[in-house]
Amino acid sequence: MLETTTIGSFPKPDYIKKARGQFARGEISREALKELEKKATEEVIRTQEKLGLDILVDGEIYRGDMTTYFAELMEGLEISGLVRSYGNRYYRKPVVSGPVKRRGPMTVDWFLYAQGLTKKPVKGMFTGPYTMTDWSFNEHYPTRRDLVLDFAHQLHEEALDLEKAGAQYIQIDEPAISTRPDEIDLAIEGLQIVTEGLRAKTITHICYGDFEKVYPRILDLPVDQIALEMSNSGYDLLRLIEKHPFTKELGLGALDVHSHVIETKEKVKEGIKQALEVIPPERIVVNPDCGLKTRTPEEAIEKLKVMVEAVGEVRAELN
Ligand SMILES: [Zn+2]
């Protein structure tokens, strides 16, 4: 009960930021960059083991951002903007210019590499069809629905490949869901295709708040667990859950990833206890609100340390 995990991204160390810049300017090879990304991925795995997290992630060190990474690996997509800029915060949107299609597995090699470094389970993870659509310019498909469904079929193949590679957990990130409540049906339809027939535990992560407009409808998302940003809104969603029971596992966001401030253990414990008033401990997984990539490596570790300690104390109190 009260297993601990993270949402997916870890801060990129300075040597990775530097190497991405060098690669973008043609100063180092793709292989040289990849070697450094493997080194950083191993460091992320060791950090998580040392912290005592239960379910690990690969840290997404190899991704620029969560949509362009996939757009660059698929047919039918281009990237907007004139300057190819890796490793900074500048946002370039994918442009859909033809039928979207995987050229092959997009995350499986990284999953296998990360899982090969540890005995603990590592989550397989990728960006979901609704978010891929919402964060792209569509210049090809007649409707957004057509694009969501095509992305969904391609991402279903990715999920099957991850499962074949041994992933026990498959997380499909859909942060865009809560920003367009009128399209929740479409998001559900897309995820239905992605998760069809999977045996792995399925998770979706949603952030950016405004859950009042999509709750309880998000409970119809065809996944086992929903990981939600909660601490930075003062756990408001728990009041909604009081009125309408949460029927899935909850990934309880218990660290504000947008703040430099390191939470106190008491504050994290308080959040977990509030959640325990409405959901039993075997259906709560504790994680940060969102990915940790915007924090410094030191802040990320400090925050996670507090989270793991807080969970340990709450577990002890429950026993
Ligand atoms: Zn998020």
Residues whose N, C-alpha, C, O or C-beta is under 5 A from the ligand:
A	BS01	ZN	P175 I206 C207 D289 C290 G291
